[in-house]
């Protein structure tokens, strides 16, 4: 679309946050180099909805492919060059796009699958706005009660096994070679400011830690930490040293997480 993009991504071992961050970093670097500019390309954080593939995936594909038509940018999905629809229909090949699962729902024969997929796309009942595809049916989840219950249970288990705020601060201090007590001091040293911003960035991307708790721990203002994290993210686009520092912190926290996982007595095998 003109000011946003819709992606359907199947996530396995790599967290969605890292996938989106990598995509955002690489595409921003490409555009900035092409346009001879600097700074952000995307505004704000991405919004993600976990979707029950069995119940909603085909309808979601149709909804996204029809976005340019609903926006009156084109009168046919095939006329929009930036959609994956042309790849599904066999007009173009996109090496990183996996179409087999969707087409396989219609037929094992590829040509017949495309014919049936085209008929499915022509059904006009999905042309109207589907609010649940933007907000989910319970927060950021889209599925029936059983799907939502399973997803929430997995999220709770993940949070129980995750690293804590103290781990983030400890690993950031280790990478920067500073003492945790120094980090709390009201000093304006560059290395301390950068380390605090790094900790804030890691907390923001964690998904289960809160920036307000980091602010209280470091005796800092939450808005200052938020701005520091944003500026650090901008600098990382062109600063390899910063990217390596963030990578080192993430890898260390990943090890902490894997070592600290213990069986939950309330969860069956």
Secondary structure, DSSP 8 states (H G I E B T S, - for coil): --S--------SSS-HHHHHHHHHHHHHHHHHHHHT--S-SS-S-----EE-HHHHHHHHHHHHHTHHHHTTS-SSGGG-TTSSHHHHTTSS--TT---HHHHHTT-SSHHHHHHHHHHHHH-GGGSS--THHHH-SBTTEES-HHHHHHHHHHHHHHHHHS--HHHHHHHHHHHHT--HHHHHS----HHHHHHHHHHHHHHHHHSSS-HHHHHHHHT--HHHHHHHHHHHHHHHTT-HHHHHHHHHHHHHHHHHHHHH----TTS--
